[in-house]
Amino acid sequence: MDTKIIVATHKAFYMPMDPLYLPLHVGREGKSDLGYVGDNTGDNISGKNARLCELTGIYWAWKNLNTDAIGLVHYRRHFTVWPWWKRLGKNKFDCILTQDELESILAEYDLVLPKPRRYYIESNYSHFVHLPYTFEKDIQTLREAIKDMASDYLEAFDTVMARSHAHMFNMFIMKREKFDAYCEWLFPIIVEADKRIDVSGYTPMEARAVAYFGEFMLDVWNEKQKIPYKELPVMFMEKQNWFAKGGRFLARKFLPHK
């Protein structure tokens, strides 16, 4: 099976040597050349990257790759089939998902997703409400866009928002037919929601509201589609300060914010 997994990046970084992977400079428009393929080639929306983040890479892959299956990972987040205890003491780049490993998975499944992130003490919806920048009105704008453009997915959206877990990071691998169907559904909604959200007075981080919401949209789509999927662990290629991350999470949840 001809498969490509794009590695979304905005900076030079060590990339997998397996030809399965294609480094893609997302937000390439107007930026210096990193030596990777840019998402500003062919049919693209690279100019929207400041607000859509890696979604511009997904769009580029949809419009410009002709393969049997397509996936997305990040320069600092990769799929692996190795459980964490078997990766101890090993070079992380030796544990990245390989073509052979993926072939056996795609023989059974049309969709691969990362193991879900679980919030435990809050829902996906309240996760946005308790960010340092409150996205409550913006996520309601997204909901209205879904209601107007794909009302049969509104129940799926509410179901996913009420959960305390989600498949994050816009990471996936999908067979082409499913990938095309997902993108045909996703991008009209995302572009419309982005038009409706007023970001005047927002910081650059706050202006990425739609990009953050986009991480949950594959779960919304598949809540209705019911495509069986395989979950894989995600490796973080850079060091993670889990104590600091946990502290920020609790502060967002319990301390006042704007």
C-alpha positions in Angstrom: 0.0 0.0 0.0 1.3 3.4 -1.0 1.2 5.5 2.2 2.6 8.9 3.3 2.7 10.3 6.7 3.4 14.0 6.7 5.6 15.3 9.5 4.3 18.8 10.3 7.0 21.1 11.3 7.8 24.8 11.5 11.5 24.4 12.2 14.5 22.2 11.3 14.5 19.0 13.3 15.7 15.4 13.0 13.3 13.5 10.7 12.6 9.8 10.3 14.6 8.1 7.5 11.8 5.7 6.6 10.4 6.8 3.2 7.0 6.4 4.8 7.5 9.9 6.2 7.4 13.3 4.4 8.5 16.3 6.3 6.2 19.3 5.6 6.9 22.9 6.5 3.5 24.1 7.6 3.0 27.8 7.4 5.7 28.0 4.8 4.2 31.1 3.1 6.4 34.1 3.7 8.9 32.1 5.8 12.5 31.1 5.2 13.2 27.8 3.5 13.9 24.9 5.9 14.8 22.5 3.1 11.5 20.6 3.4 8.4 20.6 1.1 6.3 23.6 1.9 2.5 23.7 2.4 2.5 26.7 0.2 3.0 24.6 -3.0 0.2 23.4 -5.2 -3.4 23.8 -4.0 -2.9 25.2 -0.5 -4.1 27.4 2.4 -0.7 28.0 3.8 -1.5 31.7 4.4 -4.1 30.7 7.0 -1.6 28.8 9.1 -1.3 31.4 11.9 -4.9 30.6 12.8 -5.3 27.0 11.5 -1.9 25.6 12.5 -1.3 22.0 11.2 -4.7 22.0 9.6 -3.0 23.7 6.6 -0.8 20.7 6.4 -3.8 18.3 6.3 -5.3 20.4 3.6 -2.1 20.3 1.6 -1.9 16.5 1.9 -5.5 16.2 0.8 -5.1 18.3 -2.3 -1.5 17.4 -3.3 -0.8 13.8 -2.4 -2.0 10.8 -4.5 -1.6 7.8 -2.1 -3.6 5.0 -0.8 -3.4 6.2 2.8 -2.4 9.5 4.4 -1.4 10.4 7.9 -0.1 13.3 10.0 2.3 13.4 12.9 4.4 16.2 14.3 8.2 16.8 14.4 8.0 16.3 18.2 5.2 13.7 18.4 5.2 10.3 16.6 3.3 7.1 16.6 4.9 4.0 18.0 3.8 0.4 18.5 6.2 0.0 21.4 4.7 0.3 25.0 6.6 2.8 27.2 8.5 0.2 29.2 10.0 -1.4 26.1 11.2 2.1 25.0 13.2 2.7 28.2 16.9 3.2 27.4 16.3 3.2 23.6 16.7 5.9 21.1 13.2 7.2 20.5 13.8 7.6 16.7 14.5 3.8 16.6 11.0 3.2 18.0 8.9 5.3 15.5 6.2 3.5 13.6 7.6 1.8 10.5 6.2 1.0 7.1 6.1 -2.7 7.8 4.4 -2.2 11.2 1.8 0.1 9.6 1.1 -2.3 6.8 -0.1 -5.0 9.2 -2.3 -2.5 11.0 -3.9 -1.1 7.8 -4.6 -4.7 6.8 -7.2 -4.7 9.6 -8.2 -1.0 10.1 -9.0 2.0 7.9 -8.1 4.5 10.7 -5.3 4.9 13.2 -5.6 7.3 16.1 -3.4 8.2 19.1 -4.3 6.8 22.4 -6.8 9.3 24.0 -5.9 12.0 26.4 -8.0 11.8 29.5 -8.9 14.9 31.6 -10.7 13.0 34.4 -11.8 16.1 36.3 -13.3 18.0 33.4 -15.0 17.5 30.0 -13.6 18.4 26.6 -15.9 21.4 26.6 -14.8 22.7 30.0 -11.2 22.2 28.9 -11.7 25.1 26.5 -13.6 27.2 29.1 -10.7 26.9 31.6 -7.9 27.8 29.2 -6.1 31.0 30.1 -8.0 32.6 27.2 -11.7 31.6 27.5 -12.9 30.1 24.2 -16.5 29.5 25.4 -18.1 31.9 22.9 -15.8 30.7 20.1 -16.7 27.1 20.6 -20.4 28.1 20.5 -19.6 29.8 17.2 -18.1 26.5 15.9 -21.2 24.7 17.1 -23.4 27.1 15.2 -21.3 26.5 12.0 -21.9 22.8 12.4 -25.6 23.3 13.0 -25.8 25.4 9.8 -23.6 23.3 7.6 -23.8 19.8 8.8 -26.7 19.6 11.3 -26.7 15.8 11.3 -23.4 16.0 13.2 -24.6 18.3 15.9 -25.5 15.4 18.3 -22.0 13.9 17.7 -20.4 17.3 18.5 -22.3 17.5 21.8 -21.4 13.9 22.6 -17.7 14.5 22.1 -17.7 17.8 24.0 -19.3 16.1 27.0 -16.6 13.4 27.2 -13.6 13.6 29.4 -11.3 12.1 26.8 -10.3 12.7 23.2 -7.9 11.7 20.4 -5.6 14.8 20.3 -3.0 16.6 18.2 -4.7 16.1 14.8 -2.6 12.9 14.6 -4.1 10.1 12.4 -3.5 7.7 9.6 -6.4 7.0 7.2 -7.1 5.1 4.1 -7.7 7.5 1.2 -11.4 7.1 0.8 -12.0 7.9 4.4 -9.5 10.7 4.4 -11.1 12.4 1.4 -14.6 12.1 3.1 -13.3 13.6 6.3 -11.6 16.6 4.6 -14.6 17.3 2.5 -16.7 17.5 5.7 -14.1 19.3 7.8 -12.7 22.2 5.8 -16.0 24.0 4.9 -16.9 24.0 8.6 -13.5 25.1 9.8 -13.2 27.9 7.3 -16.7 29.1 8.0 -16.2 29.0 11.8 -12.9 30.9 11.4 -14.7 33.6 9.4 -17.3 34.0 12.1 -14.9 34.2 15.1 -13.9 37.8 15.9 -10.3 37.8 16.8 -9.9 41.5 17.2 -8.0 42.1 20.4 -6.8 38.5 20.5 -3.2 37.6 21.0 -1.7 35.4 18.2 -2.2 32.4 20.5 -5.9 33.2 21.1 -6.4 33.7 17.4 -5.7 30.0 17.0 -9.1 29.1 18.5 -10.3 27.1 15.4 -7.0 25.2 15.3 -7.5 24.1 18.9 -11.1 23.0 18.1 -9.8 21.2 15.0 -8.1 18.7 17.3 -11.5 17.4 18.3 -13.2 17.4 14.9 -12.0 13.9 13.8 -13.7 12.5 16.9 -16.8 14.3 16.0 -16.8 13.0 12.5 -16.1 9.5 13.5 -18.7 9.6 16.3 -21.2 9.5 13.4 -19.2 7.5 10.9 -18.3 4.7 13.4 -15.2 3.6 11.6 -13.3 0.9 13.6 -9.9 2.3 14.5 -6.6 1.2 16.0 -5.1 3.3 18.8 -1.3 3.7 19.1 0.9 5.2 21.7 2.4 8.7 21.0 6.0 9.4 21.7 7.1 12.9 22.6 10.5 13.4 21.0 11.5 16.3 23.2 11.7 16.2 27.0 8.4 16.8 28.8 8.1 18.5 32.2 5.0 16.6 33.3 5.0 18.3 36.8 4.9 21.7 35.2 2.3 20.7 32.7 0.1 19.2 35.5 0.5 22.4 37.5 -0.6 24.5 34.6 -3.6 22.2 34.0 -4.8 22.6 37.6 -4.2 26.3 37.5 -6.4 26.6 34.4 -9.1 24.6 36.1 -9.2 26.3 39.5 -7.7 29.7 39.4 -9.5 32.9 38.0 -8.7 33.7 34.4 -10.1 36.2 31.9 
